[in-house]
């Protein structure tokens, strides 16, 4: 929820309930506001349940305590000295030391690629049809998306880039070739040709029969951006 402080007063009761009970059922509440005071954040449950806090540059020193918690400024969380674009501080159970981090622009094509990769992993919610996963159609070259297509359907997604992303995201057991064929929309020969090319340069390995993964966080292969 962007500009959380602008929500009407009655909505804060719902947010308060989500903050108290949502964790047990893996519901994430993401609230963004320019000044997270107690008054703007509504009831105390919302603010106290926010274990992960991200602070961009602030103008006043005291605002670091306002965002990250009382005493943060004196402990080294100096958000008022951040100067680079996208620079921020993050406080969470995994980030207990004040260190500067930077966020970078994600392109529409990268968003579309991640959406395609993660769609089949999304768990079905109670009451939703148990429909099989259908791979979205990519539109290559000059072809255009149908008028009723999803907003990202007209983005040209490279099958080679999708293939490489899947190999990098694969776990220790690797990703099956059948899945690579499905998500890229290419044939078995096309997929195996590229797997052999990547294996020849040490970029990928075969974990077990029919399963592959990347050997490390390599950059994309030269042809990964090709359509």
C-alpha positions as CSV (number, residue, x, y, z in Angstrom):
1,X,0.0,0.0,0.0
2,X,1.6,3.2,-1.2
3,X,1.1,6.4,0.8
4,X,-0.2,4.3,3.7
5,X,-0.8,7.4,5.8
6,X,-3.5,8.6,3.3
7,X,-5.7,5.6,3.9
8,X,-9.1,6.4,5.5
9,X,-9.4,5.8,9.2
10,X,-11.7,2.8,8.9
11,X,-9.1,0.9,6.8
12,X,-6.5,1.0,9.7
13,X,-8.6,-1.5,11.6
14,X,-8.2,-4.0,8.7
15,X,-4.5,-3.3,8.5
16,X,-4.2,-3.7,12.3
17,X,-5.9,-7.1,12.0
18,X,-3.6,-8.2,9.1
19,X,-0.5,-7.1,11.1
20,X,-1.6,-9.2,14.1
21,X,-2.8,-12.4,12.4
22,X,-1.3,-12.3,8.9
23,X,2.1,-13.8,9.8
24,X,0.6,-17.2,10.8
25,X,-0.8,-17.6,7.3
26,X,2.2,-16.0,5.4
27,X,0.5,-12.8,4.5
28,X,2.9,-9.9,3.9
29,X,1.8,-6.3,4.6
30,X,4.0,-3.8,2.7
31,X,3.3,-0.2,3.7
32,X,5.1,2.9,2.2
33,X,4.8,6.3,3.6
34,X,6.9,9.4,3.7
35,X,6.6,9.9,7.5
36,X,5.7,6.9,9.5
37,X,4.6,8.5,12.7
38,X,2.5,6.7,15.3
39,X,-0.5,8.8,14.2
40,X,-0.1,8.1,10.5
41,X,0.5,4.4,11.0
42,X,-2.7,4.0,12.9
43,X,-2.9,1.6,15.8
44,X,0.3,0.3,17.5
45,X,0.0,-3.3,16.1
46,X,1.0,-2.3,12.6
47,X,4.1,-0.5,13.5
48,X,5.3,-3.0,16.2
49,X,4.9,-5.9,13.8
50,X,7.1,-4.4,11.1
51,X,10.2,-6.4,11.5
52,X,11.7,-5.3,8.1
53,X,12.1,-1.6,7.7
54,X,13.6,0.1,4.7
55,X,14.7,3.8,5.0
56,X,15.6,6.0,2.1
57,X,17.3,9.4,2.5
58,X,15.7,11.6,5.1
59,X,16.3,15.4,5.6
60,X,16.4,15.5,9.4
61,X,18.6,13.4,11.6
62,X,15.7,12.5,14.0
63,X,13.7,10.9,11.2
64,X,16.1,7.9,11.3
65,X,14.7,7.1,14.8
66,X,11.2,7.7,13.5
67,X,11.6,5.1,10.7
68,X,14.1,2.6,12.1
69,X,13.3,2.8,15.8
70,X,14.3,4.7,18.9
71,X,18.1,5.0,19.2
72,X,18.8,4.0,15.6
73,X,20.6,7.3,14.8
74,X,23.1,7.0,17.7
75,X,23.7,3.3,16.7
76,X,25.0,4.4,13.3
77,X,21.9,4.3,11.2
78,X,22.5,7.7,9.6
79,X,19.9,7.9,6.8
80,X,20.4,11.7,6.5
81,X,23.8,11.2,4.8
82,X,22.6,9.0,2.0
83,X,23.4,10.7,-1.3
84,X,23.5,8.2,-4.2
85,X,20.3,7.4,-6.2
86,X,18.5,4.4,-4.9
87,X,20.6,4.2,-1.7
88,X,18.9,3.0,1.4
89,X,19.3,1.4,4.9
90,X,17.5,-1.8,5.8
91,X,16.8,-3.0,9.4
92,X,15.6,-6.6,9.8
93,X,16.5,-9.7,11.8
94,X,19.0,-10.5,9.0
95,X,20.4,-6.9,8.8
96,X,21.4,-5.8,12.3
97,X,24.5,-3.8,11.2
98,X,24.0,-0.3,9.5
99,X,25.2,-0.8,6.0
100,X,24.3,1.2,2.9
101,X,22.5,-0.7,0.1
102,X,21.3,0.4,-3.3
103,X,18.3,-0.5,-5.4
104,X,18.3,-0.5,-9.2
105,X,15.7,0.0,-11.9
106,X,14.0,-3.2,-13.0
107,X,12.9,-3.1,-16.7
108,X,9.5,-4.2,-17.9
109,X,11.2,-7.1,-19.7
110,X,12.8,-8.3,-16.5
111,X,9.5,-8.1,-14.7
112,X,7.8,-10.1,-17.4
113,X,10.5,-12.8,-17.3
114,X,10.3,-13.2,-13.5
115,X,6.5,-13.3,-13.7
116,X,6.6,-16.1,-16.2
117,X,9.2,-18.0,-14.1
118,X,7.3,-17.7,-10.9
119,X,3.7,-18.2,-12.2
120,X,3.9,-22.0,-12.0
121,X,5.3,-22.0,-8.5
122,X,2.4,-19.9,-7.1
123,X,0.3,-22.0,-4.7
124,X,-3.4,-22.4,-5.4
125,X,-5.6,-20.5,-2.9
126,X,-8.6,-22.2,-1.3
127,X,-11.6,-22.2,-3.7
128,X,-9.6,-21.6,-6.9
129,X,-9.9,-24.1,-9.7
130,X,-7.2,-26.7,-9.9
131,X,-6.4,-25.6,-13.5
132,X,-3.1,-26.7,-15.1
133,X,-0.5,-24.1,-15.6
134,X,-0.7,-22.5,-19.1
135,X,2.4,-20.9,-20.4
136,X,1.7,-17.4,-21.7
137,X,2.4,-16.7,-25.3
138,X,5.5,-14.6,-26.1
139,X,5.2,-12.2,-29.0
140,X,8.4,-12.1,-31.1
141,X,9.5,-9.8,-33.8
142,X,6.9,-7.3,-34.9
143,X,3.8,-9.2,-33.8
144,X,1.5,-7.5,-31.4
145,X,-0.4,-8.8,-28.4
146,X,-4.2,-9.4,-28.5
147,X,-6.3,-6.5,-27.4
148,X,-7.4,-8.4,-24.2
149,X,-3.9,-9.7,-23.3
150,X,-2.3,-9.2,-20.0
151,X,-0.3,-5.9,-19.7
152,X,3.0,-7.7,-19.9
153,X,2.1,-10.0,-22.8
154,X,3.3,-7.5,-25.4
155,X,6.8,-7.3,-23.9
156,X,9.3,-9.2,-26.1
157,X,10.8,-11.9,-23.8
158,X,13.8,-13.7,-25.1
159,X,13.4,-17.5,-24.8
160,X,17.2,-17.7,-24.3
161,X,17.0,-15.2,-21.5
162,X,14.1,-17.2,-19.9
163,X,16.2,-20.4,-20.3
164,X,19.3,-18.9,-18.6
165,X,17.2,-17.4,-15.8
166,X,15.6,-20.8,-15.0
167,X,19.0,-22.5,-14.9
168,X,20.4,-19.8,-12.5
169,X,17.3,-20.1,-10.3
170,X,17.4,-23.9,-10.2
171,X,18.2,-25.5,-6.9
172,X,20.9,-28.1,-6.2
173,X,18.9,-30.8,-8.0
174,X,18.6,-28.8,-11.1
175,X,15.5,-28.0,-13.3
176,X,14.0,-30.7,-15.6
177,X,14.4,-30.3,-19.4
178,X,10.6,-30.8,-19.7
179,X,10.1,-27.6,-17.7
180,X,12.7,-25.7,-19.8
181,X,10.9,-26.7,-22.9
182,X,7.6,-25.5,-21.5
183,X,8.6,-22.1,-20.2
184,X,10.7,-21.3,-23.3
185,X,8.2,-22.5,-25.8
186,X,11.1,-24.1,-27.8
187,X,11.6,-27.7,-28.9
188,X,13.8,-30.3,-27.2
189,X,16.5,-29.9,-29.8
190,X,16.7,-26.1,-29.3
191,X,17.0,-26.6,-25.5
192,X,19.6,-29.3,-25.6
193,X,21.7,-27.4,-28.2
194,X,22.0,-24.5,-25.8
195,X,22.6,-26.7,-22.8
196,X,25.5,-28.3,-24.6
197,X,26.9,-24.9,-25.5
198,X,26.6,-23.7,-21.9
199,X,28.2,-27.0,-20.6
200,X,31.1,-26.6,-23.0
201,X,32.0,-23.3,-21.4
202,X,31.4,-24.5,-17.8
203,X,28.3,-22.5,-17.3
204,X,25.9,-25.4,-16.5
205,X,26.1,-28.9,-15.3
206,X,23.8,-31.9,-15.5
207,X,22.9,-32.9,-11.9
208,X,21.0,-36.1,-12.8
209,X,19.6,-37.4,-16.0
210,X,17.4,-34.8,-17.6
211,X,18.1,-32.1,-14.9
212,X,20.4,-29.1,-15.3
213,X,21.5,-26.0,-13.4
214,X,23.9,-23.2,-13.6
215,X,27.3,-23.6,-12.0
216,X,27.4,-20.1,-10.6
217,X,26.1,-16.5,-10.9
218,X,27.6,-16.1,-14.4
219,X,26.5,-13.3,-16.7
220,X,24.1,-14.2,-19.5
221,X,25.6,-16.2,-22.4
222,X,26.3,-14.1,-25.6
223,X,23.1,-15.3,-27.3
224,X,20.9,-14.9,-24.2
225,X,19.5,-11.7,-25.5
226,X,18.8,-13.0,-29.0
227,X,15.2,-13.4,-30.1
